[in-house]
Amino acid sequence: MKRSSTSRTRKDHKEAKDDLLARTDEILKRLHKIYPHPKIALNFTNPLELLVATILSAQCTDERVNAVTAELFRKYRSAKDYATADLAKFEQEIKSTGFYRNKAKSIIAACKAIVEKFHGEIPQSLDELVQLPGVGRKTANVLLGNAYGIASGIVVDTHVRRVADRLGLSSETDPDKIEQDLMKLVPKRKWIDFGNQLIWHGRLICQARSPKCGECVLNDLCPSSTA
């Protein structure tokens, strides 16, 4: 008896999913060899500093953020320091990071909430973090993963979006949907490193305008390779 088209479709779907999982597993192994201990490029010594740096990093290079925070972190040492900062002066202090008016308002408002609701301590849960002004899933994932070692999700920035798309790991364009796709493919224990590995790979190899496919260790696994 012939299989129905529905059963064939289900089998084909399962085989495609199994192939994707196997390819993802190989991608993880190769990335681990190249970036065994991937660290975020933003400089910080505590969760508060990472929160501020991450908000400042929107549409700005990590190098520029690190240059700004080198002085900023010497002046502002606690959430209360930011919460009581003069807005106009603070704007000028972070101006070179771009979009400084919105960033200043977000940082000051977030720190006011941290002081008022969390006794000056950065919360350690995704649900609480995303309630803070200027903090979305990406910022919360960055903070929890890199400051606390908590795998709350996978960071999806512009590099991760680009590399995940080129590798065929997600065809979505919305960061939250991309994250959900990646979380289904990658074991939870590897979420933190995987996000950082894709970011570094995007910066160093899989660049936006001129990807270095000939130098890429994922070349033979990548459907977008031009090498």
C-alpha atoms as one frame of an Amber mdcrd trajectory, in Angstrom:
protein
   0.000   0.000   0.000   1.322   3.435  -0.934   2.141   5.904   1.759  -0.138
   8.921   1.924   1.266  12.310   0.985   0.812  13.353   4.623   2.986  10.533
   5.955   5.650  11.245   3.322   5.616  14.904   4.274   6.018  14.034   7.940
   8.925  11.707   7.203  10.597  14.276   4.977  10.139  16.899   7.670  11.652
  14.630  10.327  14.627  13.789   8.116  15.214  17.472   7.383  15.034  18.256
  11.104  17.450  15.428  11.946  19.860  16.665   9.275  19.671  20.218  10.666
  20.309  19.001  14.211  23.318  16.966  13.046  24.701  19.924  11.090  24.167
  22.225  14.072  26.029  19.781  16.306  29.003  19.859  13.928  28.841  23.664
  13.803  28.969  23.765  17.598  32.024  21.490  17.681  33.926  23.585  15.156
  33.044  26.891  16.775  34.216  25.536  20.129  37.616  24.720  18.646  38.025
  28.237  17.275  36.397  30.118  20.178  36.744  27.790  23.200  36.145  30.480
  25.831  34.254  33.294  24.088  33.940  36.442  26.147  31.848  39.495  25.459
  33.878  42.389  24.022  32.395  44.961  26.400  34.542  45.814  29.420  32.885
  45.426  32.827  33.660  44.334  36.367  30.125  43.865  37.742  26.536  43.373
  36.524  25.663  47.080  36.768  28.561  48.044  34.515  27.553  45.404  31.986
  23.964  46.644  31.998  25.079  50.218  31.296  27.588  49.139  28.652  25.034
  46.943  26.881  22.488  49.765  26.677  25.196  52.063  25.318  26.256  49.469
  22.726  23.060  49.806  20.672  24.052  51.062  17.196  27.592  51.652  18.460
  30.874  49.768  18.327  32.128  47.989  21.429  35.419  49.882  21.080  33.650
  53.218  21.360  31.556  52.020  24.306  34.656  50.796  26.128  36.332  54.158
  25.578  33.328  55.968  27.071  32.777  53.617  30.006  36.434  53.753  31.044
  35.708  57.211  32.466  32.023  56.650  33.190  32.631  53.687  35.505  35.099
  55.683  37.570  32.480  58.324  38.236  29.311  56.260  38.614  29.807  53.363
  41.016  26.275  52.363  42.019  22.749  52.259  40.629  21.949  55.225  42.883
  24.746  57.248  41.248  23.112  56.792  37.843  19.593  57.233  39.221  20.483
  60.661  40.620  22.630  61.794  37.695  21.917  65.105  35.980  20.300  64.149
  32.671  21.819  66.928  30.548  25.315  66.287  31.897  24.981  62.538  31.545
  23.886  62.940  27.936  27.097  64.783  27.162  29.174  62.110  28.893  27.786
  59.375  26.624  27.165  61.510  23.527  29.781  59.823  21.341  27.934  56.475
  21.549  25.071  57.870  19.464  21.344  58.063  20.278  22.588  59.481  23.540
  19.343  61.139  24.622  17.360  57.893  24.574  20.256  55.943  26.088  20.664
  58.442  28.911  16.964  58.329  29.742  16.955  54.519  29.656  20.007  54.125
  31.898  18.803  56.649  34.476  15.255  55.256  34.482  16.493  51.655  34.701
  18.726  52.501  37.644  15.906  54.339  39.401  13.809  51.183  39.077  16.716
  49.059  40.326  17.051  51.283  43.397  13.329  51.457  44.098  12.292  47.872
  43.296  15.420  45.789  43.783  17.298  47.593  46.576  20.035  48.681  44.200
  20.884  45.153  43.037  20.552  43.944  39.439  17.828  41.271  39.310  18.820
  37.805  38.162  15.703  36.796  36.246  14.651  37.508  32.687  11.112  38.475
  33.677  12.355  41.107  36.133  15.064  42.470  33.862  12.775  43.095  30.884
  10.596  45.243  33.130  13.422  47.763  33.390  13.333  50.735  30.976  15.571
  50.166  27.951  16.027  46.464  28.670  14.728  43.907  26.151  15.410  40.194
  25.765  18.775  40.729  24.098  20.101  42.988  26.847  18.702  40.675  29.530
  20.311  37.631  27.903  23.649  39.448  27.626  23.512  40.399  31.287  22.349
  37.073  32.693  24.725  35.021  30.574  27.870  37.095  30.902  27.503  38.525
  34.411  25.729  35.673  36.191  26.328  32.619  34.015  22.581  32.076  33.712
  21.421  30.603  30.393  18.144  32.460  29.948  18.269  32.387  26.152  20.580
  33.090  23.223  21.731  36.627  22.490  20.566  37.709  19.032  22.315  40.826
  17.767  23.060  41.893  14.194  25.971  39.443  13.921  23.937  36.501  15.206
  21.054  37.350  12.889  23.362  37.438   9.880  25.357  34.300  10.672  22.304
  32.250  11.682  20.613  33.196   8.419  23.638  32.367   6.258  24.114  29.033
   8.011  20.463  28.169   7.455  19.746  27.874  11.179  16.815  30.285  11.003
  14.949  31.961   8.188  13.168  34.363  10.544  13.880  38.095  10.625  12.447
  38.901  14.047  15.139  38.521  16.764  12.775  36.794  19.197  11.776  34.219
  16.570  15.412  33.680  15.567  16.225  33.071  19.223  13.452  30.488  19.516
  14.751  28.657  16.437  18.291  28.584  17.809  17.182  27.461  21.266  15.518
  24.425  19.689  18.741  23.451  17.933  21.343  24.181  20.601  21.543  22.455
  24.021  20.782  24.854  26.870  24.216  24.354  28.444  25.739  25.871  25.294
  23.417  28.857  24.854  25.738  31.429  26.433  28.888  30.383  24.563  27.022
  29.865  21.291  25.702  33.426  21.237  29.159  34.826  21.916  30.757  32.481
  19.370  28.411  33.621  16.605  29.076  37.246  17.499  32.847  36.782  17.249
  32.503  34.739  14.077  30.352  37.458  12.562  32.893  40.112  13.461  36.004
  38.261  12.354  34.920  35.989   9.495  31.270  36.133   8.445  31.241  39.882
   7.967  28.281  41.731   6.504  29.793  43.108   3.302  32.718  40.805   2.596
  32.431  37.432   4.323  35.712  35.520   4.400  34.238  32.234   3.201  37.625
  30.905   2.124  38.900  31.213   5.703  35.751  29.915   7.388  35.844  26.602
   9.277  32.114  26.249   8.589  32.548  26.631   4.830  31.424  23.124   3.870
  28.449  23.317   6.247  27.211  26.682   5.027  24.556  26.886   2.296  25.528
  30.530   1.689  29.249  29.937   1.136  30.750  31.601  -1.930  34.089  29.784
  -1.682
